[in-house]
């Protein structure tokens, strides 16, 4: 018996979700992809993986003087996904890439042109078959500017600091975590770094739907974006 494909299966699209740190991008994108039966690609995890490897190899100080030193690392690195797990050079680094040291340095690593060029190539390869949800900071502007649906999430820095504090506290198991004030300061600095970098700065594509998540639950965020997808594929 032949079953007719649903509209979402007939017309797979690319959903690009951009926004600053702790705006809800990754969680929204992951749940949305599962709901649609799409592939989820966490580009932030890819940049964090490069950052973790650079930290482990003690390259940060040298890279601040000469970024060309990252080229050797990029030639040998492998980054992949197994479900919701992030695999770096064959190792599961899903938790390791969320450590605070990585969070502090990822903006710098993300600003390096060689890194952005390498990961842009990988991300575009991943999206060739469509039917994907990809989140990051330059998906709608650089990676997939022709994506059928582009979303730009924003949220108040204080609210984003609260979210990050909850996330870190849950993972810390009682260990000390940065204060709300420290996290908010880090988030604001990260925003400045991302917005002012030379290569692919964080900015909203003119066609992107602006969604302020400050007072929204994750379910509400997902439902709004899901409704937009359904309108595009012809199923309201």
C-alpha positions in Angstrom: 0.0 0.0 0.0 1.5 3.3 -1.1 1.1 6.1 1.5 1.1 9.6 0.1 3.8 11.8 1.5 2.9 14.6 3.9 3.6 18.3 2.8 6.6 18.4 5.0 8.0 15.3 3.3 7.1 16.5 -0.2 8.8 19.9 0.3 11.8 19.6 2.7 13.2 23.0 3.4 16.2 24.6 5.2 15.4 26.3 8.5 18.1 28.7 9.6 18.0 29.9 13.2 20.4 32.6 14.3 20.8 34.7 17.4 23.2 35.6 20.3 24.3 33.3 23.1 21.7 31.7 25.3 18.8 33.1 23.2 17.3 29.5 23.0 18.6 28.7 19.5 20.0 25.2 20.1 17.1 23.9 22.2 14.5 25.3 19.8 16.3 24.0 16.8 16.8 20.5 18.2 13.1 20.1 19.3 11.9 21.6 16.0 14.0 19.2 14.0 12.7 16.2 15.9 9.1 17.5 15.5 9.6 17.9 11.7 11.6 14.7 11.2 14.5 16.9 10.0 18.2 16.6 10.7 19.5 19.0 13.3 22.9 20.6 12.9 24.4 22.5 15.8 27.0 24.8 14.3 27.8 26.3 17.7 28.9 22.8 18.8 31.2 22.7 15.8 32.9 26.0 16.8 33.1 24.8 20.4 34.8 21.6 19.2 37.5 23.6 17.4 37.9 25.7 20.5 38.2 22.7 22.8 40.9 21.2 20.5 42.8 24.5 20.4 42.7 24.7 24.2 43.8 21.1 24.6 46.8 21.7 22.3 47.7 25.0 24.0 47.3 27.1 20.9 45.3 30.1 22.2 48.2 32.4 23.0 50.0 31.7 19.7 46.8 32.1 17.7 46.3 35.6 19.2 49.6 36.6 17.6 49.3 34.6 14.4 46.0 32.9 13.4 47.7 30.9 10.6 48.7 28.4 13.2 45.1 27.1 13.3 45.6 25.6 9.8 47.3 22.4 11.0 44.6 21.8 13.5 41.9 22.3 10.8 43.6 19.8 8.5 43.4 17.0 11.0 40.2 17.7 12.9 37.0 15.6 12.4 33.7 16.8 13.8 30.4 14.8 13.6 27.1 14.1 15.3 25.6 10.9 16.5 22.0 11.8 17.4 22.4 14.6 19.9 26.0 13.7 20.8 29.0 15.7 19.5 32.0 13.7 18.3 35.4 15.3 18.1 38.2 13.2 16.6 36.3 10.1 17.6 35.6 11.3 21.2 32.2 12.2 22.7 32.7 15.8 23.8 29.1 16.8 24.2 29.7 17.9 27.8 33.3 19.1 27.5 32.4 21.7 24.8 30.0 23.4 27.2 32.6 24.0 29.9 33.0 27.7 30.9 36.6 27.9 29.5 35.3 26.9 26.1 32.5 29.4 26.4 34.9 32.2 27.1 37.2 31.5 24.2 34.8 30.4 21.5 34.1 33.9 20.2 37.8 34.4 19.5 38.1 31.1 17.7 34.9 31.9 15.8 36.4 35.2 14.6 39.3 33.4 12.8 38.7 33.4 9.0 40.4 30.0 8.5 38.0 28.5 11.0 34.9 30.1 9.5 35.9 29.1 6.0 36.5 25.5 7.0 33.3 25.1 9.0 31.2 27.0 6.4 32.3 24.4 3.8 31.3 21.5 6.2 28.0 23.1 7.0 27.0 23.7 3.4 27.9 20.1 2.6 25.6 18.9 5.5 22.7 21.0 4.1 22.7 19.9 0.5 19.9 17.4 0.9 17.7 19.9 2.6 15.2 18.9 5.3 17.5 20.4 8.0 17.4 22.8 10.9 20.6 24.6 11.5 21.4 27.1 14.2 24.3 29.5 14.7 25.2 33.1 14.2 25.6 33.4 10.5 23.4 30.6 9.0 20.9 33.0 7.4 23.5 35.6 6.3 26.4 33.4 5.2 25.8 29.7 5.2 22.3 29.5 3.7 21.2 33.0 2.8 18.6 31.4 0.5 17.1 29.2 3.3 13.3 29.1 2.9 12.8 30.1 6.6 15.2 32.3 8.5 14.7 33.1 12.2 16.6 35.5 14.3 16.1 34.9 18.1 16.8 37.6 20.6 16.4 37.9 24.4 17.2 40.3 27.2 20.8 39.7 28.5 19.6 39.4 32.1 17.2 36.6 31.0 19.9 34.9 29.0 22.2 35.0 32.0 19.5 33.3 34.1 19.1 30.5 31.5 22.9 30.0 31.4 23.1 29.9 35.2 20.4 27.2 35.4 22.1 25.2 32.7 25.5 25.4 34.5 24.1 24.7 37.9 22.4 21.5 36.7 25.6 20.3 35.2 27.8 21.3 38.2 26.2 19.0 40.7 26.6 21.4 43.6 30.0 22.8 42.5 30.5 26.5 42.3 29.3 28.2 39.1 29.7 31.9 37.9 27.3 34.4 39.4 24.4 35.9 37.5 26.3 39.2 37.3 29.4 37.4 35.9 27.4 35.5 33.4 25.5 38.6 32.2 28.8 40.5 31.8 30.2 37.5 29.8 27.1 37.4 27.6 27.3 41.1 26.8 31.0 40.8 26.0 30.2 37.8 23.7 27.6 39.9 22.0 30.0 42.7 21.3 32.7 40.2 20.1 30.2 38.5 17.8 28.7 41.7 16.4 32.1 43.4 15.8 34.2 40.6 14.3 35.5 41.1 10.8 34.4 37.8 9.4 30.7 36.9 9.3 29.5 39.1 12.2 26.3 38.3 14.0 23.5 40.2 12.3 20.0 39.7 11.2 19.2 38.9 7.6 16.7 41.3 6.2 14.3 38.4 5.5 14.7 36.8 8.9 11.7 36.7 11.2 12.6 38.4 14.5 11.5 36.5 17.6 12.1 37.9 21.1 12.2 34.9 23.4 12.6 36.9 26.7 9.2 35.9 28.0 8.6 32.8 26.0 9.0 29.1 27.1 10.8 26.7 24.8 7.5 25.1 23.8 6.2 28.5 22.8 9.3 29.2 20.7 9.1 25.9 19.0 5.4 26.3 18.2 5.9 29.7 16.6 8.6 28.5 14.3 6.8 25.2 13.6 3.7 27.2 12.5 5.9 29.2 10.1 7.4 26.1 8.6 3.9 24.6 8.0 2.8 27.8 6.2 5.8 27.5 3.9 5.2 23.9 3.0 1.5 24.5 2.5 0.1 23.0 5.6 -1.4 25.6 7.9 
